[in-house]
């Protein structure tokens, strides 16, 4: 392959750029750059030519027009082995450009800013960048396209070892990555603008659209970048990888601070643990096993919440995944470190906590930033199911006491706690709880009465005086009878069964208080 002799550098993310440019310059590559990129390189002592010197035209229209020029795209696109192309380039004074180093305006980051103005969103739609990326990727046999700082080191090393060349396999890999980058970028723009309402004067806008029925676009577009390859999927014979939306928030963008490589199942359980912990305004801890909570509790301190969550089912907690909604302090870390835990999701870790966990070399610590989830998706053969995320809070207006006996204030607090946990248990779901602490969990059974029995059977703590939550209505009175037999005194459930009155009559006969929510929380 011919040596790389001239490169254009124009990047938004300037991570590692100066060092990369210095290595290119040391290999006698002539550097051409734009605006802020050129300024940064000059300040670092790197010799660089302005794009306007190459094109003979100044950057204009607030930077909207700077690389959209035949001397840029002709230099990138002409095929070196095509005599006609080479003759045209020479006739018009077009110099070959052998490498394009470009990453794009941060459109998604800008569009997600609170209160961002419409004009700012539109201005962050990159035009010249994607054009250069596509031109270079199309002509990959002659031109190297570099779209990610993560590739700088390997590219510089290959060029240094080959006298300034890049092999065809490398150029092809970079081109594939480049087309994936522009596809994801265009998808992000299309998805954002599809959920944007614009007034007739094109000055005011809202993100997302608020009109009913407009939230689900006619064409579903989303672009994700591979964050990591995983050792395997749910089972060793299944390949797996994790993809990120690049937002910096959520489990997929979590920062792993220590521990072994995350597995597919670790990540799924981390999401379940994180989601449940975020249900609470109070300090909360959830311990997850196979996506179901083995225990969940609130507390005055994080260590209290953790110990109460573990107390629900210490056997199942072994080898589990923990999620919390507070920065983990030294006291909580000391207790957590006594138990074999696969992974922990938290908004942060104090220096004392990191020190306590350091001895647990295999324990995966993940720092997660909160993210707003609008949709939930599930793949089916030939397509995708999309629904609103189940984030509907329970309000006082939703609640209806259906029985003769009213729940006591203590029972009501326990019922509302159990309801939040029940939402995160696989259907059919029954949760026995006291105020701020789970006592028994019956998850994922084919009949609701079996979940009632299993939740009671799993209980280690006393069941007498607990309350119970059900994610959906009771089809028959037998579930209520099992709950009463276990020792619970109050039930919260959606209602809506054809036999609601029979169920309510059973609760009255057994002396239970029953609260209907009118809201169902199936979790398939």
HELIX and SHEET records of a PDB file:
HELIX    1   1 UNK A   17  UNK A   26  1                                  10    
HELIX    2   2 UNK A   35  UNK A   43  1                                   9    
HELIX    3   3 UNK A   51  UNK A   55  1                                   5    
HELIX    4   4 UNK A   70  UNK A   77  1                                   8    
HELIX    5   5 UNK A   83  UNK A   91  1                                   9    
HELIX    6   6 UNK A  107  UNK A  111  1                                   5    
HELIX    7   7 UNK A  118  UNK A  123  1                                   6    
HELIX    8   8 UNK A  128  UNK A  138  1                                  11    
HELIX    9   9 UNK A  149  UNK A  151  5                                   3    
HELIX   10  10 UNK A  152  UNK A  162  1                                  11    
HELIX   11  11 UNK A  168  UNK A  194  1                                  27    
HELIX   12  12 UNK A  251  UNK A  253  5                                   3    
HELIX   13  13 UNK A  264  UNK A  277  1                                  14    
HELIX   14  14 UNK A  302  UNK A  312  1                                  11    
HELIX   15  15 UNK A  314  UNK A  317  1                                   4    
HELIX   16  16 UNK A  330  UNK A  336  1                                   7    
HELIX   17  17 UNK A  351  UNK A  357  1                                   7    
HELIX   18  18 UNK A  396  UNK A  398  5                                   3    
HELIX   19  19 UNK A  409  UNK A  422  1                                  14    
HELIX   20  20 UNK A  448  UNK A  457  1                                  10    
HELIX   21  21 UNK A  478  UNK A  486  1                                   9    
HELIX   22  22 UNK A  500  UNK A  509  1                                  10    
SHEET    1   A 5 UNK A  49  UNK A  50  0                                        
SHEET    2   A 5 UNK A  30  UNK A  33  1                                        
SHEET    3   A 5 UNK A   6  UNK A  11  1                                        
SHEET    4   A 5 UNK A  99  UNK A 103  1                                        
SHEET    5   A 5 UNK A 144  UNK A 146  1                                        
SHEET    1   B 2 UNK A 196  UNK A 198  0                                        
SHEET    2   B 2 UNK A 205  UNK A 207 -1                                        
SHEET    1   C 2 UNK A 225  UNK A 230  0                                        
SHEET    2   C 2 UNK A 240  UNK A 244 -1                                        
SHEET    1   D 6 UNK A 255  UNK A 258  0                                        
SHEET    2   D 6 UNK A 364  UNK A 367 -1                                        
SHEET    3   D 6 UNK A 341  UNK A 346  1                                        
SHEET    4   D 6 UNK A 320  UNK A 324  1                                        
SHEET    5   D 6 UNK A 284  UNK A 289 -1                                        
SHEET    6   D 6 UNK A 292  UNK A 298 -1                                        
SHEET    1   E 2 UNK A 375  UNK A 380  0                                        
SHEET    2   E 2 UNK A 383  UNK A 388 -1                                        
SHEET    1   F 6 UNK A 400  UNK A 401  0                                        
SHEET    2   F 6 UNK A 513  UNK A 516 -1                                        
SHEET    3   F 6 UNK A 490  UNK A 493  1                                        
SHEET    4   F 6 UNK A 467  UNK A 470  1                                        
SHEET    5   F 6 UNK A 430  UNK A 434 -1                                        
SHEET    6   F 6 UNK A 437  UNK A 442 -1                                        
END                                                                             
